[in-house]
Amino acid sequence: MKTYLVTGGAGFIGSNFIHYMLKKYSDIKIINYDKLTYAGNLENLKSISKNPNYIFIQGDICNRKKLQQLFQKYDIDYVINFAAESHVDRSIRDPEVFVKTNVLGTVALLDTAKNAWIVQNGFKQGKKYLQVSTDEVYGSLGSEGYFTEKTPLDSHSPYSSSKASADLMVKAYFDTYKMPVNITRCSNNYGPYQFLEKLIPLVINNCLNKMHIPVYGDGLNIRDWLYVEDHCKAIDMVIHSGPCGEVYNIGGHNERTNIQIVKTIISYIHDNVDSSVGERLIKYVEDRKGHDRRYGIDPTKIKDKLGWYPETKFEDGIVKTIKWYLGNKDWMNNVTSGDYKKYYEKMYKDK
């Protein structure tokens, strides 16, 4: 039975990954190690909390002592590091927190895994560390072209710079120690369990509650959208089939402007839920500092080398996502009762 240490597993992508893996495999053990900050929510994993192959441990990836105890107690085969501060707006307000978690935490996790796995002639067989990163490390694109794995890192925000720094540390552990690692860089994910300060769930929630929907600048910033389950499938493939040291871009070829996303959600809710919801809820606000104009990923490498492809068309995925939030209003209310309202008011009420 292989043992997976999933850090940040109570967050959006991490919890979806745990659900995906436990549904696909019956002969694995998953240890979910999460600090449970604002974006971590054990409600995301309530349905599998009693699964004998699942263990939750609350902890910080910066806590080396606790990490060492974890590796001593369990024979961990794979580390998948989702743990990260991830919201750009928060990084602009408080960069140091992002450096601590995303850079120093990654180094602590890498170092602990290295010390547990290293043997006289290299590393124990069957071990691997996978760093879940972002396309934002590449910076911004013009109107044409795509990010490839060879695109130079050119991060702009404190968030993306902290992720780029972490990626370089992962690369250093491969180059220096020959540690078995991979890095995946994904485009914008969407789907169930996403924290409500992110664009798609924010729009859904604000439509349902007749709140203003803040849109940065002219709303024409472009992102490449990837349904979260497709991302989970890609990570699974890289863990088991990706040669050590390789980087893989994971994208959906679903580019949309932010305002297109907003209007698509408004239109669906207007037509299917509440006809009083309309585009008058849109409120254009001052643009984000250093706001990258366009992201677009070329996933050719992972398609050609590992056989992965995004199975979910955006037109289908966005409807599935909206329906999930509509069917899980208790989950939404649980999230919005705390940090979200404070965050929303702080970020947008004066803009």
N, C-alpha and C positions, 0 to 999 in steps of 0.2 A: 504494500500500500504506500503510494507516494504521498509525501506531506508537503503542502503548499503553505508558505507564510505570505498572506496577503495583507500588506500594510495599507491603512486607509480604506479598509473594506466596508466601513459603514457609510462611506460617501457614495456619490452618484454612480460613477463608473465601477468602482470597487465592488459595491453591492450587486450591481448587475452581473459582474464577472463571477462572483460567488454563486449566484443563482444559476447562471449558465453552466458552470463547471459541475455543480452538484446534480444538476439535471442530466448532464451528459455522461458523467462518470459515477459509478457506484463504488469504485475501489480506490478512492482518494480520501485524504484527510485535509481539511482546510482550517488553518488558524488565522482568524481575523484579528489583527492587532491595530487598534485605532484609538486615538486620543479622545475622540468624541468632542471635537470643537463644534462651532456653529453649523458646519456642513455635514457632520457625521450624525447619523440618526439610526438607532437600532430598530426603529419601526420598519426600516427598509428590509430588514432580515427576519422579521417576526415569524414569517411562515416556515423558516427553516431553523429556527432557534433551538429546536429539540432534536434536530438531526444528529445522530451519533457520530457522524463524520465531520461535524462542524464544532469549532471551539472559538469563543470570543474572549479576548484578553484586552483590557483597556491599558493603553500605554502610549508613550511618546517615542518616536524614532530617534529623538535626540538623547534618550536615556540609555546610555551604553550598558549600564549595569543590568537593567531589565532585559535588554536585548541579549546579553550574554547568558542570562539565566534561561531565556527562551530557547536558545540554541543548545544549551546543555541539557535541557529537559526533553526536547524533541529532536529527532533526526530529520532536519528540514532539508528537503531536496530542491525546492524551488522557492525563490523570493520574488514576488511581484510587487514592485513599489508604486502604489497609487498615492501614498501619503504626500500631500502637498497643500500649501496655501495656493489657491488657484484663481482668485478673482482679481482682475486687473485694477478695478477701482480701489479695492482695499490695498493693493500693493502701492498705489500712488499715495495713499494716505499714510501708510506705515510700512516702508520698505524693509526695515530691519527684521520684522517678524518673518517675512518671506525668505530672507537670507538664512535665518536660523533654521527654519523647518526644511526648506527646499535644498539648501546647500549643505549645511552642517549635519542635518538629519540624514541626508543621503550618504554622506561620508561615514557617519557612525554606523549606518546599516551595512554599507559596503565592507567596512573594516571588520565588523563583527562576523559577517558571513565568510569573509576571506579567512579569518583566524580559525573559524570552525571547520572549514572545508579543506584547508591547505594540508598537503602531506609532503613527504620528502621529495617526491618526483613530480610535483605539480599540485593538482587538485583531485579530490575524490571523484570517481566516475558518477555521472548522472546528476550533477549539481548545476544549477544555473541561477543567475540573478538577472531579472528583467526590469529595466527602468522605463516607466510609462511617462513619456514626455509629450511635447506639443509642437505643432507647426509654427507657433509663434516665435520659436527660437530663430527662425529664418528671417524675421523682419517683415517687410511689406513688399508686395508685388505691384507692378504696373498693370495696365489693362490686359496684357498678354503674358503668357508663360506660366510655368508651374514650379513649385518647389520639388527638387529631387534630393536624394540622400547626399548628393555632392554639392548642393547649394551651401555657400558659406553661412555660418551663423552670424546674424546681424540683429540681435534682439534689441527692442526699444523701450519696453516698460520694465519696471522693477520685477514684476512677475516673470516675464519671459527671460529676463537676464538671469534670474535665479535658476530657472529651469535649464538654460544654456550652460550655466556654471556647473550644475549637477551633471548634465550630460558629459561635460568634459572630464569630470572626476570619474565617471563610470568608464569612459574611454581610457583614462589614465590607469585604472586598475587592470584593464585588459592589456594595455601596452606594456605596463611595468611588471605586473605579476602574472600575466596570462590567465587572469581570473575568467571563468566562463560567464560572459555577460552578453546581453542584447539591449538595444535601445529601440523603442517604438515611438514614432512621432505622429500623432493623430490630428485630424481636423476637428472642427467643433462637433461635439457629440450632442445628441438629444434623445429623449426617451423617458421611461419611468424613473421615479425617485430623484430627479434633479432638483437641487436646492433652488428656491424660488427667486433668488436674485439674478439668476441667469435668464437670458432673453426669452426663450420660448415659454418656460413655466411662469415667468413674470407676466408675460402678456396674457396667458390663459387666466391666471389668478386675478389680474387687474380687470380683465373683461368681466369675469363673474362677479366682481365686487364693485363694478362701475367706478374704478379708480383711474386716474390719468395713466397713460402708457408713455413713459419717457423714451424719446428717440434721440440719440446723440446726433448733433450736427444736422446734415441734410438727409441722413438715413440711408445714404448710398454706399456705405462701407460693405464690402462683399466678404462672405465667409463660405467655406466649403463644409456642408453639413453631412454628418455620418450617424446613422442610427446605432445606438449604443450596443445592441446585440451583435451587429456586424463587427464592431470594434472588439468585442469579447472573443469572437471566433478568430479574429486575426491574432490576438495575443496568445490564445491557445496554440495556434499553429506555430508561432515564433518560438514559444517555449519548447515545443517538442521537435521542431524541424529546422529552426534557424541556426546556421553555423555560428559559433561563438565569435563575438566581436562585431557582428553585423548590425547595421542600423536599417530599420524598415519604416518607410512612410505609409501611413494608413489613411486614405481619404475616400470620400464617397462620390466625387465628381458631381456634386449637387450644389453648385454655387448659387447663392441668392443674396440680394441686398438685404440689409436689416429691415428696411421699410416693406419689402416684399413679404418677409416672414411675418411682420406685424399685421399687415393687411390680410394675409392668408388666414391667420388665426381668427381675426375679427370677423371675416366673412363666414367662416365655418360656424362660429358661435352664434352669429346673427341668424344664419339659415337653419341651424339645428337645435339651438338651445334657447336663445333670448333675442327676439327681433329688435329689442330696444338698444342692443349693443351696436355701436357704429364707430366710424372713423373719427368722430368728434372727440373720442377719448385720447387720441394721439396728441402728445405734447412734445414739440421739438425743444430740446434743451441744449445748453452749451456743450460743445463737443468735448469729449474726453481728451486729456492731455496726451500727446504722442500717439493718437489713435491711428493704428495701421489701416491703410485703405483697403487692401485686398489680400486674402490668403487663398491659395489654391494648391492642392497636393497632386503630384503625379505618383500613383501607387503601382507603377509598372513593375518595379522590382519585386514586391511581395506577390503580385499576380503571377509573374513569370517563374519565380524561384520556388514559391510555396503553394501556388494554386488558389490563393485567396482572391475573392472579389466581393464588392458590396452587394448584398442580395436585396436590400430594401430601397426601393425608389422613394425619393423624398415625398412625393404625392401620397404614397401609402403610409410612410412612416409618420408623417405629421398628423394624419388622421388617427392612427393608432395611439400616438402620444397624447393628443387632445382627449381622446376617449378614456385613456388611462387616468388622467387627472380628473375628468368628470366623474369617473367611477370610484375615485379614491379621495373624496372630499374630506373625510376624517383625517387622512394623512396630511392633506393641505392645511387644514385648520390647526393641526398639531404643530406644523412648521411655522405658520404665520402668526401663531399666538406669541412667539418670542422674538427672536433676533430680527426676523424679516421686517416687521413693522418699524422697529427702531432704525434699521438700516435704510429702508425706503425713505423715511422721513428725513434722515440725515443727508442722504445723497441727493434727493430730488425736490424737496419741498420749497427750497429757495431759488430754484432754477426756472 
